[in-house]
Amino acid sequence: MSVRAFLDAWRVALRIMGRIVRSYMEFRVEFALTVAIGAIWQMSVIVFATVLLGRFSGMGGWSTDAVLLLVGLRMLAHALYVLFFGRISGLTDIVQEGLMEAYLLRPMPVYRQVQLTYFPNNAIGDLIVGISLSFAAISRTQVHWTAPRIAFLVAAVTGGVFVEAAIFTALSSAALHYPAASYWSSWVEELMGTFGSYPLKILPGIVSGLFTFLVPLAFVAYLPTAVLTGNTHGLGVPVALAVASPLIGVLAFLLSRRLWNWSLSHYTGVNG
């Protein structure tokens, strides 16, 4: 695909999403409430972390400020994932309602169509809280924010977005063939929401290993935050691997898309 064709395709996608957002703005109170609900939900995580850290000086050898930075980066990466890729989790409903066949007939790539099914209003609330907490945590840490560290911070958040997108894209590949895959996605999402905001070294070694190599939650925020704050002792992986977290996120997403495309090519309909 040429650069011009690529830009034209995404221009169309942005116009579609713009029309969806304008249609939502016809019901501004509902739109605002959905945004507020997203913010309130994420605020509950902050309250829990604040209360927990208020009773202890740190967690797993990490200082309070380092843990807050971990929470902030995790929430920011998650909010951006929901904003740009989150609709992929609803693929099971599209398949079960018999809508996939219509998606296959349109000239736009199916994956992109799925991302254009609706606009996730709640992601705006998530994003506001994630940005606010991240900046607050950054201002509190004792890290000297040089240009390379800032660049790594931006790359880490981007990589975290791609890691989460890779996980749920891979799970949605199964949803094209197995309706029960929606339960897998819900279960993984619950696990990530529960454990993603805390240093994984506080968990038993086998559990920490599973969250590093099976469900690569560690690469979303834990390993990048360890690099940024210097808490690289006892990570369970080489420091070089932690430093490479952003790149691993991108590679994981590309592999998940290949899996998704292969799974889509073998799609045989809602009744199998």
C-alpha positions as CSV (number, residue, x, y, z in Angstrom):
1,M,0.0,0.0,0.0
2,S,1.3,3.4,-0.9
3,V,1.6,6.2,1.6
4,R,-1.2,8.1,-0.1
5,A,-3.5,5.1,0.0
6,F,-2.7,4.5,3.7
7,L,-3.4,8.2,4.6
8,D,-6.7,8.1,2.6
9,A,-7.8,5.0,4.4
10,W,-7.2,6.4,7.8
11,R,-8.8,9.7,6.7
12,V,-12.0,7.8,6.0
13,A,-11.7,6.0,9.4
14,L,-11.3,9.3,11.2
15,R,-14.4,10.8,9.4
16,I,-16.4,7.8,10.4
17,M,-15.4,8.1,14.0
18,G,-16.0,11.8,13.9
19,R,-19.6,11.2,12.8
20,I,-20.1,8.6,15.6
21,V,-18.8,11.1,18.2
22,R,-21.1,13.8,16.8
23,S,-24.1,11.5,17.1
24,Y,-23.2,10.8,20.7
25,M,-23.1,14.5,21.4
26,E,-26.8,14.7,20.6
27,F,-27.2,13.2,24.0
28,R,-24.7,15.3,25.9
29,V,-25.8,14.5,29.4
30,E,-25.5,10.8,28.7
31,F,-22.1,11.4,27.1
32,A,-20.9,13.3,30.1
33,L,-22.1,10.7,32.5
34,T,-20.3,7.9,30.6
35,V,-17.1,9.9,30.8
36,A,-17.6,10.5,34.5
37,I,-18.3,6.8,35.2
38,G,-15.0,6.0,33.5
39,A,-13.2,8.5,35.7
40,I,-14.9,7.4,38.9
41,W,-14.1,3.7,38.1
42,Q,-10.4,4.6,37.8
43,M,-10.5,6.8,40.9
44,S,-11.5,3.7,42.9
45,V,-8.1,2.2,41.9
46,I,-6.3,5.3,43.1
47,V,-8.2,5.4,46.4
48,F,-7.3,1.7,47.1
49,A,-3.7,2.2,46.2
50,T,-3.5,5.4,48.3
51,V,-5.0,3.8,51.3
52,L,-2.8,0.7,51.0
53,L,0.4,2.8,50.6
54,G,-0.7,5.1,53.4
55,R,-0.4,2.2,55.8
56,F,2.9,1.0,54.4
57,S,6.1,2.8,53.4
58,G,6.3,1.0,50.1
59,M,5.6,-2.3,48.5
60,G,8.0,-5.1,47.5
61,G,11.0,-3.0,48.1
62,W,9.6,-0.2,46.0
63,S,9.0,3.3,47.4
64,T,5.5,4.8,47.5
65,D,6.4,7.2,44.7
66,A,7.6,4.4,42.5
67,V,4.4,2.4,43.1
68,L,2.3,5.5,42.2
69,L,4.2,5.9,39.0
70,L,3.5,2.2,38.2
71,V,-0.2,2.8,38.8
72,G,-0.2,5.9,36.7
73,L,1.6,4.4,33.7
74,R,-0.6,1.3,33.9
75,M,-3.8,3.4,33.9
76,L,-2.6,5.7,31.1
77,A,-1.6,2.7,28.9
78,H,-4.9,1.0,29.6
79,A,-6.9,4.2,28.8
80,L,-5.1,4.6,25.5
81,Y,-5.7,0.9,24.7
82,V,-9.4,1.3,25.3
83,L,-9.5,4.4,23.2
84,F,-7.7,3.0,20.2
85,F,-8.1,-0.8,20.3
86,G,-10.7,-1.7,23.0
87,R,-13.6,-2.6,20.7
88,I,-11.8,-5.8,19.7
89,S,-13.0,-7.3,23.0
90,G,-16.5,-7.1,21.7
91,L,-15.8,-9.3,18.7
92,T,-17.7,-12.3,20.2
93,D,-21.0,-10.3,20.1
94,I,-20.4,-9.3,16.5
95,V,-19.9,-13.0,15.5
96,Q,-22.8,-14.3,17.6
97,E,-25.2,-11.7,16.1
98,G,-24.3,-12.8,12.6
99,L,-22.8,-9.4,11.6
100,M,-19.3,-10.7,10.7
101,E,-20.5,-11.6,7.2
102,A,-21.4,-8.0,6.5
103,Y,-17.9,-6.9,7.7
104,L,-16.3,-9.4,5.3
105,L,-18.2,-7.9,2.3
106,R,-17.0,-4.3,2.9
107,P,-13.7,-3.1,1.3
108,M,-12.3,-1.8,4.6
109,P,-10.2,-4.2,6.7
110,V,-12.3,-6.1,9.2
111,Y,-10.1,-5.3,12.1
112,R,-10.5,-1.6,11.4
113,Q,-14.2,-2.0,11.0
114,V,-14.4,-3.6,14.5
115,Q,-12.6,-0.6,15.9
116,L,-15.1,1.8,14.3
117,T,-18.2,0.1,15.7
118,Y,-18.6,2.7,18.4
119,F,-16.7,5.4,20.4
120,P,-15.6,4.4,23.9
121,N,-16.8,7.4,25.9
122,N,-15.6,6.0,29.2
123,A,-12.0,6.0,27.8
124,I,-12.0,9.8,28.1
125,G,-12.6,9.5,31.8
126,D,-9.9,6.8,32.1
127,L,-7.5,9.0,30.1
128,I,-8.1,12.1,32.3
129,V,-7.4,10.1,35.5
130,G,-4.4,8.3,33.9
131,I,-2.8,11.5,32.7
132,S,-3.4,13.3,36.0
133,L,-2.0,10.5,38.2
134,S,1.0,10.0,35.9
135,F,2.0,13.6,36.0
136,A,1.5,13.7,39.8
137,A,3.6,10.6,40.2
138,I,6.3,12.0,37.9
139,S,6.5,15.2,39.9
140,R,6.9,13.2,43.1
141,T,9.6,10.8,42.1
142,Q,13.3,11.4,42.7
143,V,14.1,10.4,39.1
144,H,16.2,12.9,37.2
145,W,14.1,13.3,34.0
146,T,16.6,13.6,31.3
147,A,15.7,13.6,27.6
148,P,16.5,9.8,27.2
149,R,14.3,9.0,30.2
150,I,11.4,11.1,28.9
151,A,11.8,9.3,25.6
152,F,11.7,5.9,27.3
153,L,8.7,7.0,29.3
154,V,6.7,7.8,26.1
155,A,7.9,4.6,24.4
156,A,7.0,2.6,27.5
157,V,3.4,3.9,27.5
158,T,3.1,3.3,23.8
159,G,4.5,-0.2,24.3
160,G,2.1,-0.9,27.1
161,V,-0.8,0.0,24.8
162,F,0.5,-2.4,22.2
163,V,1.0,-5.2,24.8
164,E,-2.6,-4.9,26.0
165,A,-3.8,-4.7,22.4
166,A,-1.8,-7.8,21.5
167,I,-3.3,-9.8,24.4
168,F,-6.9,-9.0,23.5
169,T,-6.3,-9.3,19.8
170,A,-5.0,-12.8,20.3
171,L,-8.0,-13.7,22.5
172,S,-10.4,-12.3,19.9
173,S,-8.8,-14.6,17.3
174,A,-10.3,-17.5,19.3
175,A,-13.6,-15.6,19.5
176,L,-14.0,-16.0,15.7
177,H,-14.4,-19.7,16.3
178,Y,-15.3,-20.3,20.0
179,P,-18.0,-18.3,21.7
180,A,-16.6,-19.1,25.1
181,A,-13.6,-17.0,24.3
182,S,-15.5,-14.0,25.6
183,Y,-15.2,-15.5,29.1
184,W,-11.4,-15.8,28.6
185,S,-11.2,-12.1,27.8
186,S,-13.2,-11.1,30.8
187,W,-11.1,-13.3,33.0
188,V,-7.8,-11.9,31.7
189,E,-9.1,-8.4,31.9
190,E,-10.0,-9.0,35.6
191,L,-6.6,-10.4,36.3
192,M,-4.9,-7.4,34.6
193,G,-7.0,-4.9,36.5
194,T,-6.3,-6.7,39.8
195,F,-2.6,-7.2,39.5
196,G,-1.4,-4.7,36.9
197,S,-1.0,-1.8,39.3
198,Y,1.4,-3.4,41.8
199,P,5.0,-4.6,41.7
200,L,4.8,-8.3,40.5
201,K,7.7,-9.2,42.8
202,I,5.3,-9.3,45.7
203,L,3.6,-12.3,44.1
204,P,4.9,-15.9,44.3
205,G,7.6,-16.6,41.7
206,I,5.4,-18.9,39.6
207,V,2.6,-16.3,39.4
208,S,5.0,-13.5,38.6
209,G,6.4,-15.7,35.8
210,L,2.9,-16.4,34.4
211,F,2.3,-12.6,34.3
212,T,5.5,-12.1,32.5
213,F,5.6,-14.9,29.9
214,L,2.1,-16.3,29.5
215,V,0.0,-13.2,30.0
216,P,2.7,-10.5,29.5
217,L,1.2,-8.1,32.0
218,A,4.7,-7.2,33.3
219,F,5.6,-5.5,30.0
220,V,2.7,-3.0,30.3
221,A,4.0,-1.0,33.2
222,Y,5.9,-3.0,35.8
223,L,9.1,-3.6,33.9
224,P,9.3,-0.1,32.3
225,T,8.6,1.5,35.7
226,A,11.4,-0.7,37.2
227,V,13.8,0.7,34.6
228,L,12.7,4.3,35.1
229,T,13.0,4.1,38.9
230,G,16.0,1.9,39.2
231,N,14.2,-1.0,40.8
232,T,15.7,-3.6,38.5
233,H,16.8,-6.0,41.2
234,G,14.8,-9.3,41.5
235,L,12.7,-8.7,38.4
236,G,13.0,-12.3,37.3
237,V,14.1,-11.2,33.8
238,P,17.4,-9.7,32.5
239,V,17.5,-5.9,32.7
240,A,18.0,-5.7,28.9
241,L,14.6,-7.4,28.5
242,A,13.0,-4.9,30.7
243,V,14.6,-2.1,28.8
244,A,13.3,-3.6,25.6
245,S,9.7,-3.6,26.9
246,P,8.4,-1.0,24.4
247,L,9.8,-2.9,21.4
248,I,8.4,-6.2,22.8
249,G,5.0,-4.6,22.9
250,V,5.1,-3.6,19.2
251,L,6.4,-7.1,18.2
252,A,3.7,-8.8,20.3
253,F,1.0,-6.7,18.6
254,L,2.3,-7.5,15.1
255,L,2.4,-11.2,15.9
256,S,-1.2,-11.0,17.3
257,R,-2.4,-9.3,14.1
258,R,-0.8,-12.1,12.1
259,L,-2.7,-14.6,14.3
260,W,-5.9,-12.6,13.9
261,N,-5.6,-12.5,10.1
262,W,-4.9,-16.2,10.0
263,S,-7.9,-16.9,12.2
264,L,-10.1,-14.6,10.1
265,S,-9.1,-16.4,6.9
266,H,-10.4,-19.7,8.5
267,Y,-13.6,-18.2,9.7
268,T,-16.6,-20.4,8.7
269,G,-19.6,-18.6,10.1
270,V,-21.5,-18.3,13.4
271,N,-22.5,-22.0,13.2
272,G,-18.9,-23.2,12.4
